[in-house]
Amino acid sequence: ILIKYWGHTNFRLKQEDIIKDILAGKDVLALLPTGGGKSICYQIPALMKEGFVLVISPLIALMEDQVNGLKSIGIKSMYFESNPNSMSLSHQLDNAIYGNYKVVYVSPERFSNPFFIEQIKNASISLIAVDEAHCISEWGHDFRPSYRKINSLRTYLPKVPILALTASATPEVKKDIETQLALKNPSYFQDSLDRPNIEYNFLIT
């Protein structure tokens, strides 16, 4: 799958180990650097399992970019739009549930909508991926209270594994992520944030 869709012959960082644990049905908390290939960790399982991966992401622009990228390589994906000119939420839910998509993106604010929760809990969801998971923590640098609603899926979909992804988190934030998402004995992966291909130059005038 990695070769077919992405043209890579080797995994990066901790990707392969993360994917193996997801396929084994485990909850996973992964700290990987920006640009470290976090999305591969849920996109490949999406293609290997029945149903679709539900990805919670904080920004529409990020979701749109991911969907466009996946479509360009032949992977059916969508994101829930909130534009007044877009199709109704009911129609979008029908597409997600019955449209044979493999990756479906949604903002955390959707989980404040009882109708959305009632419908999405009946979908064939193979994995719940929480991107920018540090947003769930009051100790994080970009706290989003709406992230606290995500754990309602744990109630309705107790057997669906959760993958929490972030580029940086202190020990307090990591613990908060685990608690707030109700992760069950999660596997924990962290790779070095050192980026040898990046350098800083200072010019003092």
C-alpha positions in Angstrom: 0.0 0.0 0.0 2.8 2.4 0.9 4.5 1.8 -2.5 1.2 1.7 -4.5 -0.2 5.0 -3.3 2.7 7.0 -2.0 5.6 5.5 -3.9 7.8 4.9 -0.8 9.6 1.7 -0.2 10.3 2.3 3.5 8.4 3.7 6.4 9.7 6.8 8.3 10.2 7.3 12.0 7.8 5.1 14.1 5.2 4.7 11.4 5.3 1.0 10.9 5.2 0.2 14.7 2.2 2.6 15.1 0.3 1.0 12.2 0.9 -2.5 13.6 -0.5 -1.6 17.0 -3.5 0.1 15.4 -4.2 -3.0 13.3 -4.0 -5.0 16.5 -6.8 -2.9 17.9 -4.8 -0.9 20.4 -5.1 2.7 21.4 -2.0 4.7 20.5 -0.6 8.1 21.6 2.1 9.2 19.1 4.3 12.2 19.3 6.0 12.8 15.9 7.6 16.0 14.6 5.8 18.3 12.2 6.3 16.9 8.7 7.1 13.5 10.2 4.4 11.6 8.3 1.7 11.4 11.0 -1.2 11.1 8.5 0.3 7.9 7.0 -0.3 6.3 10.4 -4.1 6.4 9.9 -4.3 6.5 6.1 -2.8 3.1 5.6 -5.0 1.4 8.3 -7.9 3.0 6.6 -7.1 1.1 3.4 -6.5 -2.2 5.3 -9.7 -2.3 7.3 -13.4 -2.3 6.6 -15.3 1.0 7.0 -13.6 4.3 7.3 -11.2 6.2 9.6 -12.8 9.2 11.3 -10.2 12.0 11.6 -10.8 14.9 14.0 -8.8 17.9 12.9 -8.9 21.5 14.2 -8.8 23.5 10.9 -10.9 23.3 7.7 -7.9 24.3 5.6 -5.9 21.3 6.9 -8.8 19.0 6.2 -9.3 20.3 2.7 -5.6 20.0 1.9 -5.6 16.4 3.2 -8.7 15.4 1.2 -7.3 17.0 -2.0 -4.1 15.1 -1.5 -5.8 11.7 -0.9 -8.1 12.2 -3.9 -5.1 13.0 -6.1 -3.7 9.5 -5.4 -7.0 7.7 -5.8 -8.2 7.4 -2.1 -11.8 8.3 -1.6 -12.1 10.8 1.2 -14.2 13.7 2.4 -14.5 16.3 5.1 -17.6 17.9 6.7 -18.1 21.4 5.4 -19.8 24.2 7.3 -20.1 26.7 4.5 -23.8 27.8 4.2 -23.6 27.0 0.5 -22.5 23.5 1.0 -24.8 20.5 1.2 -26.8 19.9 4.4 -25.3 18.1 7.4 -27.8 15.3 6.9 -26.7 14.8 3.3 -23.0 14.9 4.3 -23.7 12.3 7.0 -25.3 10.0 4.4 -22.3 10.4 2.2 -19.9 9.5 5.0 -21.9 6.5 6.2 -23.0 5.1 2.8 -20.5 6.5 0.3 -17.7 3.9 0.7 -15.2 6.6 1.8 -12.0 5.4 3.5 -11.0 8.6 5.3 -13.5 11.1 6.7 -12.4 14.4 8.3 -14.5 16.4 10.8 -13.9 19.3 13.2 -14.3 18.8 16.9 -17.1 21.3 17.1 -19.4 18.7 15.4 -19.4 16.7 18.5 -21.5 19.4 20.2 -24.3 18.5 17.8 -26.6 15.7 19.2 -27.9 14.9 15.7 -24.3 14.4 14.4 -23.4 12.1 17.3 -26.6 10.1 16.9 -25.9 9.5 13.2 -22.2 9.0 13.2 -22.3 6.4 15.9 -24.1 4.1 13.5 -21.3 4.4 10.9 -18.8 1.7 10.2 -15.8 3.4 11.8 -12.6 1.4 11.9 -10.4 3.9 13.7 -10.8 7.3 15.4 -7.7 9.5 14.7 -7.4 12.7 16.8 -5.0 15.1 15.0 -3.3 17.9 17.0 -4.4 16.0 20.1 -2.6 18.5 22.4 -5.7 20.8 21.8 -7.6 18.7 24.2 -5.4 19.7 27.1 -5.8 22.9 29.2 -2.0 22.6 29.5 -1.6 22.7 25.7 -0.6 25.8 23.7 -3.8 25.7 21.6 -6.6 24.6 23.9 -9.9 23.9 22.2 -12.7 23.1 24.7 -14.7 21.3 21.9 -12.0 18.6 21.9 -13.5 17.5 25.2 -16.6 16.3 23.4 -14.7 13.7 21.4 -14.7 11.1 24.1 -18.4 10.7 23.6 -17.4 8.4 20.8 -15.7 6.1 23.3 -19.1 5.5 24.9 -20.8 4.7 21.6 -17.9 2.9 19.9 -16.0 1.3 22.8 -14.2 -1.3 20.6 -12.9 1.2 18.0 -9.3 2.1 18.6 -8.2 5.7 19.0 -5.0 7.2 17.6 -4.0 10.5 19.2 -1.4 12.4 17.2 0.6 15.5 18.1 3.9 17.1 17.3 4.7 18.2 20.8 3.4 17.6 24.3 4.8 18.0 27.8 4.3 15.1 30.3 1.3 16.9 31.7 -0.3 17.3 28.3 0.4 13.6 27.4 -1.4 12.5 30.6 -4.3 14.9 29.9 -4.6 13.5 26.4 -4.8 10.0 27.7 -7.3 10.9 30.4 -9.6 13.1 28.3 -9.8 10.6 25.4 -10.3 7.7 27.8 -7.4 5.8 26.1 -7.2 2.2 27.3 -3.7 1.1 28.1 -2.3 3.0 25.0 0.9 2.2 23.2 3.2 5.3 23.4 5.5 6.4 20.6 7.8 9.4 20.5 10.5 10.3 18.0 13.2 12.9 18.3 12.1 16.4 17.4 15.6 17.1 16.1 15.4 18.3 12.5 18.9 18.1 11.0 17.6 19.5 7.7 16.7 22.8 9.3 19.1 25.5 10.5 18.7 28.9 12.1 20.8 31.8 11.0 20.9 35.1 12.9 22.1 38.3 11.3 22.9 41.1 13.8 23.0 44.5 12.3 
